[in-house]
Amino acid sequence: MHTRHLSLRRPRKLVVGAVLLALIAFAVFTVFQLTSGSSGGRDNSAQVAAGSTASPSVAESGSTPSEPAPNETESTGPEPSATVPATPETEEPPAGPPQEEDAAPSPSESSGVSGKQGVTPIVSFAGWHAADGRVEVSGFVSSVLETSGSCTVRLSREGITVTVERKASASATTTDCGNFVIARDKLASGVWKAILIYESPDYYGESAPATVVVP
């Protein structure tokens, strides 16, 4: 009977012992895990702290940060406004007598007659008069009114010159040279150039040439 009780206690002790061993092993394992976890956490915290501490050094060892861009308003100043160029005004020439180069030369200057004012006689007619067989030329001076001058008609062709002169007379508003007649026997057939010339103590001038055809 006593032996039976002993045999029954041994399995119980074995079970209790196994349970105790299991509990001890679990406790040791739990403590080990907790210890490992705390050390791992400390390591991670140290790594994180080291990383955060190393960050400024990385920034410092890296490229130098660029300087801030200067204020555009301070560096460039106010933007210039577009200005439309003003159209230059055309200067008008000052009022006054015309320049000598623009003024037409007077007949006295062109003919070499000095001390006389220039005039321009006007040929009113120059042509062949078939009924009488002669050349007729007439004219006047509109800018002069006097009786002291003389009028001359000069006909020229191929180096031949025929001249006729007469005294001028004053009309109501002009100096009249009258009518010149040149006989046919003094002129050869062909085209002649007729010029009326006026001359007085104070004036001299020649007309524009007129064409006369002698048959």
C-alpha positions in Angstrom: 0.0 0.0 0.0 2.8 2.4 1.0 4.7 1.3 -2.1 1.7 2.2 -4.3 1.5 5.6 -2.8 5.2 6.2 -3.5 4.7 5.1 -7.1 1.9 7.5 -7.5 3.9 10.5 -6.1 6.8 10.0 -8.4 5.0 10.8 -11.6 3.5 13.8 -9.9 6.8 15.1 -8.8 8.1 14.5 -12.3 5.2 16.5 -13.7 5.7 19.3 -11.1 9.4 19.4 -11.8 8.8 19.6 -15.5 6.3 22.4 -15.0 8.8 24.2 -12.8 11.6 23.8 -15.3 9.3 25.0 -18.0 8.3 28.1 -15.9 11.9 28.8 -15.1 12.9 28.4 -18.8 10.0 30.7 -19.8 11.0 33.3 -17.2 14.6 33.2 -18.3 13.6 33.5 -22.0 11.3 36.4 -21.1 14.0 38.2 -19.2 16.4 37.6 -22.0 13.9 39.0 -24.5 13.3 42.0 -22.4 17.0 42.6 -21.9 17.7 42.2 -25.6 14.8 44.5 -26.5 15.9 47.3 -24.1 19.5 47.1 -25.4 18.2 47.0 -28.9 16.1 50.1 -28.2 19.1 51.8 -26.6 21.2 50.9 -29.7 18.4 52.2 -32.0 18.1 55.4 -29.9 21.9 55.8 -30.0 21.9 55.3 -33.8 19.0 57.8 -34.2 20.8 60.3 -31.9 24.1 59.7 -33.8 22.2 60.2 -37.1 20.6 63.4 -35.9 24.0 64.6 -34.5 25.7 63.6 -37.7 23.3 65.5 -39.9 24.8 69.0 -39.3 28.2 67.6 -40.0 27.0 66.2 -43.3 25.5 69.6 -44.1 28.7 71.3 -43.0 30.9 68.9 -45.0 28.8 69.3 -48.1 28.8 72.1 -50.6 28.7 75.6 -49.3 25.1 76.9 -49.3 24.6 79.5 -52.0 24.2 83.0 -50.8 20.7 84.3 -51.0 19.8 86.1 -54.2 20.1 89.8 -53.8 16.9 91.8 -53.7 16.1 92.6 -57.3 14.6 95.9 -56.3 17.9 96.9 -54.5 20.3 95.6 -57.2 18.5 96.6 -60.4 16.6 99.6 -59.2 13.3 100.7 -60.7 12.5 99.4 -64.1 13.0 102.0 -66.8 9.8 103.0 -68.5 9.7 102.8 -72.2 10.1 106.2 -73.8 9.0 106.9 -77.3 11.7 109.0 -79.0 10.4 112.4 -79.9 10.3 113.3 -83.5 13.0 115.9 -84.1 11.5 119.2 -85.2 12.6 120.4 -88.6 14.4 123.6 -88.2 13.2 126.2 -90.6 15.9 128.3 -92.3 16.2 131.8 -90.9 14.4 134.5 -92.8 16.7 136.7 -94.8 18.0 137.3 -98.3 18.6 134.2 -100.4 22.1 132.9 -100.6 24.2 134.0 -103.5 24.5 130.5 -104.9 20.6 130.2 -105.0 20.1 133.5 -106.7 20.1 133.6 -110.4 23.0 135.5 -111.8 22.1 138.9 -113.3 22.8 139.5 -117.0 25.5 142.0 -116.1 27.4 139.2 -114.2 27.0 136.7 -117.1 28.0 139.2 -119.8 30.8 140.9 -117.8 29.1 144.3 -117.8 29.8 145.8 -114.4 28.0 148.6 -112.4 24.6 147.8 -114.0 21.5 146.2 -112.7 20.2 143.1 -114.5 17.0 143.1 -116.5 15.3 140.5 -118.7 13.8 141.7 -122.0 10.9 139.7 -123.3 10.5 138.8 -127.0 6.9 139.2 -127.9 7.3 138.1 -131.6 10.1 136.6 -133.7 9.5 135.0 -137.1 9.5 135.0 -140.9 7.1 137.5 -142.6 6.3 135.8 -145.9 4.3 138.7 -147.4 7.2 141.1 -147.2 10.0 138.5 -147.4 11.7 139.5 -144.1 12.3 138.6 -140.5 10.5 140.6 -137.8 11.3 140.7 -134.1 9.6 142.8 -131.4 9.8 143.0 -127.6 9.9 145.1 -124.4 11.3 145.4 -120.9 8.7 145.1 -118.2 10.8 145.9 -115.1 12.1 149.2 -116.3 10.4 152.4 -117.3 12.9 154.8 -119.0 13.8 156.4 -122.3 17.6 156.4 -122.0 18.2 152.8 -123.1 18.6 151.1 -126.5 17.4 147.7 -127.8 19.4 145.4 -130.1 18.3 142.3 -131.9 21.0 139.7 -132.6 20.5 136.9 -135.1 23.1 134.2 -135.2 23.5 131.0 -137.2 26.6 128.8 -137.8 29.1 131.5 -136.8 27.2 134.3 -138.7 25.8 137.2 -136.7 23.4 139.9 -137.8 22.5 142.8 -135.4 20.0 145.6 -135.6 19.8 148.4 -133.0 17.2 151.0 -132.2 16.4 153.4 -129.4 13.9 152.3 -126.7 10.8 154.3 -125.8 8.7 154.4 -122.7 5.1 153.3 -122.7 2.6 153.5 -119.9 4.0 150.5 -117.9 7.1 149.2 -119.8 10.1 150.2 -121.8 9.2 149.4 -125.4 11.8 148.1 -128.0 9.4 148.4 -130.9 9.5 146.2 -134.1 12.8 145.2 -135.8 12.9 144.3 -139.5 15.8 142.3 -141.0 15.8 142.0 -144.8 15.9 138.7 -146.6 19.1 139.5 -148.4 21.0 139.7 -145.1 20.0 136.2 -144.0 20.7 132.8 -145.5 18.1 130.0 -145.4 18.1 128.0 -142.3 17.3 128.2 -138.5 18.4 131.3 -136.7 18.6 132.2 -133.1 17.2 135.7 -132.1 18.1 137.4 -128.8 16.8 140.8 -127.7 19.3 142.9 -125.7 18.5 146.0 -123.6 21.1 148.4 -122.3 21.0 151.8 -120.6 23.4 153.7 -118.2 21.9 151.7 -115.3 20.5 148.5 -116.7 21.6 145.6 -118.9 20.0 142.3 -119.9 19.4 139.7 -122.6 16.3 137.8 -123.4 15.9 134.0 -123.8 16.7 132.9 -127.4 13.8 132.7 -129.9 14.0 130.5 -133.0 13.4 132.0 -136.5 13.3 129.8 -139.6 14.3 131.6 -142.9 13.1 129.7 -146.0 
